[in-house]
Amino acid sequence: MDKAYLNSLKILIWCILLHIFCLPVIANNSIDDGGTQLNDGYVVVQKVLISGNKITKPRVILNELIFQQGDKLLVSKLGQVVKRSRHNLLNTSLFNFVTIRYTLQADNTVVFHVNVDERWYWWVFPIFEVADRNLSSFFNNGDWSRVNYGVYLKRDNFRGRNEQIVARIRLGFTTQIMLGYKSPEFQKRGGWGAYFDFRMYDQLPYTTEGNQQLFTGLEEGLAQVTYFGSLYYSLRSNIYNRHRLELSYKNYNVSDSIIDKNPNYLVDGGNELQFMELKYAFARDKRDSKVYPLKGNRLMVDAMQSGFGVWEGGLSNLKIASQYDQHFKLYDRWHWSSSLYGEYNTSNNLPYVLNTGSGYRSFMNGYELYVIDGTRLGTMKNQMLFTLLKPRVKNIGFMPLTQFAKVNYAFYLKAYYDFGYVWHENPAITNTFANDWQYGYGAGLDFVTFYDMVWSFNYSVNKHKQHGFFVHFNMAI
């Protein structure tokens, strides 16, 4: 085996070992419910009173609390219990604000008062978005044909049970019709979901040269048509752990002119690829916020088999990926975050349409304009945060809708350093970033506000002394 391949294996082993050693830390971070330690005084939960839930069923709220009626709780732990339960409720994205108070009774019992401020759950809004991998890539190429428009409909908290129904009609660079449904997981009870996705492309990226995707289009006809269908079952085994098993069908039909340009776009020079996919995902999430975490940790492990030999000339690849995130407080306004990610594919030459590597679902800062194709990779992202403006709430007096009448916001300064390695068996001679260590660093400003919106304004420099100002936007809709 060559040196680059050995390096990629070392990265994967390093990621696995770190996850193994981090697991005991994760397991020991749970809050004691007082069931075994009574020497510090305890109380019994007499009742839980809920208010503010005009739509949400009480069961949905009770499902996120780490206590229930009849539990024994240490008095010294009540503050931690309240804080963790409040974070869990906010992480459902069903509420703008949550307040939990408790009242100690004379008979060694406690009454909890949970008040929620519900969000707006009906979303019907126009789509106007860039089709590039990120805003910086779009601004760099300046091609306004890569714009999508349409309409997006979503109903959150359907029937007050945290169900979700979505529909999307998108035109422009990509034509898409998507329908989806998701039911919630309650503790020790499963939920399920399904979606159907149909897309047509007039133009698309067909290869990578110079570490950047090259696009091509057709004057007549379609470059690509895809059909996706998925059915999944999810189980929440406890307050922090989630399991998901998903079965999907995927079908790609591509124009002959695309295959002429890149015979490896699909498999064996064919213009159609269809396969079944089975995926198992595990997540243990103990972060204080899923939108902008400052404390806690998260572990994710995925195993996905693409192709089972059902169709001739099909795909067969097993992908194993794992990610561990750690966030902790350094001082009053200072926080540190690290994220470690590793990925391994058994196939050394995946079809280009299924490209993996850096720059697709995730990227290293300083490499927003590039992709690094490969089948094995390891990355680590680190950042130090300074709270420039602590979270505040602003009342908007003229707003008639109560769901938008209060806005929370905060500002954070940050400095970051990312590094990683992507292994590719036979990269094109111009794709020089593969099989070599890459790193990027810089500083930025994050603006965090309501409805899970985060704006990031970064100035980054990469290993090759390329630098620039980059804007990132994340909205959990």
C-alpha positions in Angstrom: 0.0 0.0 0.0 1.2 3.5 -0.8 2.0 6.2 1.7 -1.2 8.2 1.1 -3.3 5.1 1.7 -1.5 4.4 4.9 -2.0 8.0 6.0 -5.8 7.7 5.4 -5.9 4.5 7.5 -4.1 6.2 10.3 -6.6 9.1 10.3 -9.5 6.6 10.5 -7.9 4.7 13.4 -7.2 7.9 15.2 -10.9 9.0 14.8 -12.1 5.6 16.1 -9.8 5.6 19.1 -10.8 9.2 20.1 -14.5 8.2 19.9 -13.9 5.1 22.1 -12.1 7.1 24.7 -14.7 9.8 24.6 -17.6 7.4 25.2 -17.0 7.0 28.9 -16.9 10.8 29.3 -20.3 11.0 27.5 -21.8 8.3 29.6 -20.8 9.8 32.9 -22.2 13.3 32.1 -25.8 12.4 32.9 -27.6 14.2 35.7 -28.3 12.1 38.9 -32.0 11.9 39.5 -31.5 11.2 43.2 -32.6 7.6 43.0 -29.5 6.3 44.7 -28.1 9.3 46.7 -30.3 10.6 49.5 -27.7 12.0 51.9 -28.1 15.5 50.5 -31.9 15.7 50.9 -34.4 14.9 48.2 -37.9 15.7 47.1 -40.6 13.8 45.2 -42.1 15.4 42.1 -45.7 15.9 43.1 -46.9 17.3 39.7 -45.9 19.1 36.6 -48.0 22.1 35.5 -47.8 23.1 31.9 -49.0 26.5 30.4 -48.7 28.4 27.1 -49.2 25.3 24.9 -52.2 26.3 22.8 -51.3 23.7 20.1 -48.7 21.4 21.5 -49.9 18.3 23.3 -48.7 18.0 26.9 -47.2 14.6 26.1 -44.7 16.3 23.7 -43.5 18.6 26.4 -43.3 15.9 29.1 -41.3 13.8 26.7 -38.4 16.3 26.9 -38.2 16.6 30.6 -35.7 14.6 32.5 -38.1 14.2 35.4 -41.7 13.0 35.8 -44.3 12.8 38.4 -43.2 10.5 41.2 -39.4 10.8 40.6 -37.1 11.4 43.5 -34.7 14.3 42.9 -31.8 15.7 44.9 -32.5 19.2 46.1 -29.0 20.2 45.2 -29.6 19.0 41.6 -32.9 20.8 40.9 -31.1 23.7 39.1 -29.3 21.3 36.8 -32.5 19.4 36.1 -34.4 22.5 35.2 -31.6 23.8 32.9 -31.2 20.5 31.0 -35.0 20.1 30.6 -35.3 23.7 29.3 -32.5 23.0 26.7 -34.3 19.8 25.6 -37.5 21.7 25.0 -35.8 24.5 23.0 -34.0 21.9 20.9 -37.3 20.6 19.6 -37.6 23.9 17.6 -41.2 24.1 18.7 -40.8 27.0 21.1 -39.2 30.4 21.0 -38.9 30.7 24.8 -39.2 28.2 27.7 -39.4 29.0 31.4 -39.3 26.3 34.1 -39.8 27.1 37.8 -40.3 24.9 40.8 -41.9 25.3 44.2 -40.8 23.2 47.2 -43.6 22.0 49.3 -43.7 21.4 53.1 -44.2 17.6 52.7 -40.8 17.1 50.8 -42.4 17.3 47.4 -41.8 19.7 44.5 -44.2 21.2 41.9 -42.7 22.2 38.5 -44.2 25.0 36.4 -43.4 24.7 32.7 -44.3 27.7 30.5 -43.7 27.6 26.7 -43.9 30.3 24.1 -44.9 28.5 20.9 -43.5 29.2 17.5 -45.3 29.8 14.2 -45.9 26.4 12.7 -47.3 27.2 9.2 -44.7 28.1 6.6 -45.6 29.1 3.1 -42.9 31.2 1.6 -41.1 31.7 -1.8 -37.8 30.1 -2.6 -35.1 32.2 -4.0 -31.7 30.5 -3.4 -28.4 29.8 -5.0 -27.7 26.3 -6.3 -24.0 26.3 -5.5 -22.5 24.5 -2.5 -22.4 27.7 -0.5 -22.8 31.5 -0.9 -19.1 32.1 -1.3 -18.9 29.7 -4.2 -21.9 31.5 -5.9 -20.4 35.0 -5.4 -17.1 33.7 -6.8 -18.5 32.4 -10.1 -21.2 35.1 -10.5 -23.4 32.9 -12.6 -27.0 34.0 -12.0 -28.3 31.0 -14.0 -27.5 28.9 -10.9 -30.5 30.3 -9.0 -33.6 28.4 -7.8 -37.0 29.8 -7.2 -40.3 28.3 -6.2 -42.5 27.8 -3.2 -41.9 25.8 0.1 -44.7 24.6 2.3 -44.1 23.2 5.7 -46.4 22.4 8.7 -44.5 21.9 11.9 -46.1 20.4 15.0 -48.9 19.0 13.0 -51.9 18.0 15.2 -49.8 19.3 18.2 -47.8 16.1 18.2 -44.5 17.3 16.7 -45.3 15.8 13.4 -44.0 17.5 10.2 -45.4 17.7 6.7 -43.3 19.3 3.9 -43.8 20.0 0.2 -41.4 21.8 -2.1 -41.8 23.0 -5.7 -38.5 24.4 -7.1 -37.8 25.8 -10.5 -34.8 27.4 -12.2 -31.4 25.7 -12.0 -33.0 22.6 -10.5 -36.6 21.5 -11.0 -37.8 19.7 -7.9 -40.9 18.2 -6.5 -40.5 16.9 -2.9 -43.1 15.6 -0.4 -42.3 14.4 3.1 -43.8 13.3 6.4 -42.1 12.8 9.8 -43.6 11.5 13.0 -41.9 12.1 16.3 -40.0 9.6 18.5 -41.2 9.4 22.1 -39.0 7.9 24.7 -38.8 4.1 24.2 -41.3 4.4 21.3 -40.5 4.7 17.7 -41.5 7.2 15.0 -41.4 6.9 11.3 -41.2 9.0 8.2 -41.2 8.9 4.4 -40.3 11.2 1.5 -40.4 11.3 -2.2 -38.1 13.6 -4.2 -38.1 14.1 -8.0 -35.5 16.4 -9.7 -34.6 17.6 -13.2 -31.4 19.4 -14.1 -30.7 21.6 -17.2 -27.0 21.8 -16.2 -24.9 20.2 -13.5 -21.3 19.6 -12.4 -19.9 16.7 -14.3 -16.2 16.6 -13.1 -13.6 18.2 -10.9 -10.5 20.0 -12.3 -8.2 22.3 -10.4 -10.0 21.3 -7.2 -13.2 23.0 -8.5 -16.3 21.5 -10.1 -16.9 22.1 -13.8 -20.5 22.7 -15.0 -22.1 21.9 -18.3 -25.6 22.3 -19.7 -27.7 21.2 -22.7 -29.3 23.5 -25.2 -32.1 21.0 -25.6 -33.3 18.3 -23.3 -32.4 17.5 -19.7 -28.9 16.8 -18.3 -30.2 14.6 -15.5 -33.4 13.3 -14.0 -33.4 11.7 -10.5 -36.0 9.8 -8.4 -35.6 9.2 -4.7 -37.9 7.5 -2.3 -37.3 6.7 1.4 -39.0 5.1 4.3 -37.4 5.1 7.8 -38.1 4.1 11.4 -36.5 6.0 14.3 -36.3 5.1 18.0 -35.5 7.3 20.9 -34.1 4.9 23.5 -33.7 7.6 26.1 -33.6 11.4 26.4 -30.3 11.7 24.6 -30.0 8.6 22.3 -31.6 8.2 18.9 -31.5 5.3 16.4 -32.7 5.5 12.8 -33.0 2.8 10.2 -33.7 4.0 6.6 -34.4 2.1 3.4 -34.2 4.1 0.2 -34.5 3.7 -3.6 -32.5 6.0 -5.8 -32.5 6.4 -9.6 -30.3 8.6 -11.8 -30.9 9.1 -15.6 -28.2 11.1 -17.3 -27.9 12.5 -20.8 -25.4 10.8 -23.2 -23.5 14.0 -23.6 -22.7 14.1 -19.9 -21.4 10.5 -20.1 -19.3 11.5 -23.1 -17.6 14.2 -21.1 -17.1 11.9 -18.0 -17.6 8.1 -18.5 -17.2 7.7 -14.7 -20.2 10.0 -13.9 -22.2 6.9 -13.2 -21.1 3.3 -13.4 -19.3 1.6 -16.3 -20.1 4.4 -18.8 -23.8 3.8 -18.5 -26.4 6.6 -18.4 -28.7 5.1 -15.8 -28.0 4.1 -12.2 -30.5 2.6 -9.8 -29.9 1.0 -6.4 -31.3 0.3 -3.0 -29.7 1.8 0.1 -29.9 0.8 3.7 -28.7 3.1 6.4 -28.4 2.9 10.2 -27.6 6.0 12.2 -27.0 6.5 15.9 -26.8 9.9 17.6 -26.1 10.7 21.3 -26.7 14.5 21.7 -26.0 16.2 25.0 -25.4 19.7 23.7 -27.1 22.7 25.3 -28.3 23.9 21.9 -28.6 22.2 18.5 -28.4 25.6 16.7 -25.4 27.2 18.4 -24.0 24.9 21.1 -21.7 26.3 23.8 -21.6 23.3 26.2 -22.0 19.6 25.9 -21.1 17.0 23.4 -22.5 14.9 20.5 -21.6 11.6 19.0 -22.9 10.4 15.6 -22.1 7.1 13.9 -23.6 6.1 10.5 -23.3 2.9 8.5 -24.8 2.9 4.9 -24.8 0.1 2.3 -25.5 1.4 -1.2 -26.4 -1.3 -3.7 -27.3 -5.0 -3.1 -26.7 -6.5 -6.6 -30.4 -6.3 -7.4 -29.7 -4.6 -10.8 -26.9 -5.5 -13.2 -24.0 -3.1 -13.4 -25.2 -1.5 -10.1 -23.3 0.0 -7.2 -21.9 -1.7 -4.2 -20.4 0.4 -1.4 -20.3 0.4 2.3 -19.8 3.8 4.0 -18.9 4.2 7.6 -18.8 7.7 9.1 -18.5 9.0 12.6 -18.4 12.5 14.2 -17.7 13.7 17.7 -18.3 17.3 18.8 -17.2 18.8 22.1 -18.1 22.2 23.5 -17.1 23.6 26.8 -16.8 26.9 28.7 -13.3 28.3 29.4 -14.1 31.5 31.3 -17.1 33.8 31.7 -17.5 34.8 28.1 -15.1 32.4 26.5 -15.9 29.0 25.0 -14.1 26.3 23.0 -15.5 23.9 20.4 -13.9 21.0 18.5 -15.5 18.7 15.9 -13.8 15.5 14.6 -15.1 13.7 11.6 -14.0 10.5 9.9 -15.4 8.7 6.8 -14.5 5.4 5.1 -15.9 3.9 1.9 -15.1 0.4 0.8 -15.2 1.4 -2.9 -12.1 3.2 -4.1 -13.9 4.7 -7.2 -17.4 5.9 -6.5 -19.4 7.3 -9.4 -18.9 11.1 -9.7 -22.6 11.8 -9.0 -22.1 10.2 -5.5 -18.9 12.1 -4.8 -17.7 12.3 -1.3 -14.9 14.2 0.3 -14.5 17.7 1.6 -16.5 20.6 0.3 -19.9 18.9 -0.2 -21.9 18.3 3.0 -19.1 19.8 5.0 -16.0 21.9 4.4 -12.9 23.3 6.0 -12.7 27.0 6.5 -10.6 28.7 3.8 -11.7 26.1 1.2 -15.2 27.3 0.5 -14.5 27.7 -3.2 -13.0 24.2 -3.6 -13.9 20.5 -3.4 -11.6 17.7 -2.5 -12.8 14.4 -3.9 -12.0 11.2 -2.2 -13.3 8.1 -0.6 -11.6 8.3 2.9 -11.1 11.4 4.9 -10.6 12.8 8.4 -11.1 16.4 9.5 -10.9 18.4 12.7 -12.4 21.8 13.2 -11.6 24.0 16.2 -12.8 27.4 17.3 -12.6 29.7 20.2 -15.6 31.9 20.9 -15.9 35.2 22.8 -19.4 36.3 23.7 -19.5 39.9 22.4 -23.2 40.4 23.3 -24.9 37.9 25.5 -28.4 36.6 24.5 -31.0 39.3 24.7 -34.7 39.5 24.1 -36.3 42.4 22.2 -40.1 43.0 22.3 -41.6 44.2 19.0 -44.6 46.2 20.1 -46.2 46.7 16.7 -46.1 43.0 15.7 -49.7 41.5 15.7 -48.5 37.9 15.7 -47.3 36.8 19.1 -45.0 34.2 17.6 -42.9 37.0 16.2 -43.4 39.6 18.8 -40.2 38.7 20.8 -36.8 38.4 19.1 -33.8 36.8 20.8 -30.3 37.6 19.5 -26.6 37.4 20.4 -23.2 38.1 18.8 -20.0 36.0 19.1 -16.5 36.7 17.9 -14.5 33.7 17.0 -11.1 32.4 15.9 -10.8 29.0 14.2 -8.3 26.5 12.8 -9.4 23.5 10.7 -7.2 20.7 9.2 -7.9 17.5 7.4 -6.8 14.8 4.9 -8.7 13.4 2.0 -7.5 10.2 0.3 -8.2 9.4 -3.4 -6.9 6.4 -5.2 -6.2 8.1 -8.5 -7.0 11.8 -8.5 -6.7 14.0 -11.6 -3.3 15.6 -11.9 -4.9 19.0 -11.4 -6.7 18.0 -8.2 -3.7 18.7 -6.0 -5.5 19.0 -2.7 -6.2 15.3 -2.4 -3.7 13.0 -0.7 -2.1 15.9 1.2 -2.8 17.6 4.5 -4.8 20.8 4.2 -5.5 23.5 6.8 -7.3 26.8 7.1 -7.6 29.4 9.8 -9.2 32.8 10.4 -11.6 34.9 12.5 -15.2 35.9 12.2 -18.4 37.2 13.7 -21.6 35.1 14.3 -25.0 36.6 14.6 -27.5 34.2 16.3 -31.2 35.0 16.4 -34.7 33.5 16.6 -36.1 30.6 14.5 -32.7 28.9 14.5 -31.0 31.5 12.3 -27.2 31.9 12.3 -25.3 34.3 10.1 -21.5 33.9 10.0 -19.1 36.5 8.5 -15.6 35.0 8.2 -12.2 36.0 7.0 -10.2 32.9 6.2 -6.7 31.9 5.0 -5.8 28.4 3.7 -2.6 26.5 3.4 -1.9 27.9 0.0 -2.1 31.5 1.3 -5.4 32.1 -0.5 -7.6 34.3 1.6 -11.0 36.0 1.4 -14.2 37.1 3.1 -16.9 34.4 3.3 -20.5 34.6 4.3 -22.4 31.6 5.6 -26.1 31.3 6.5 -27.9 28.5 8.3 -31.6 28.4 8.9 -33.2 25.2 10.3 -36.3 25.2 8.0 
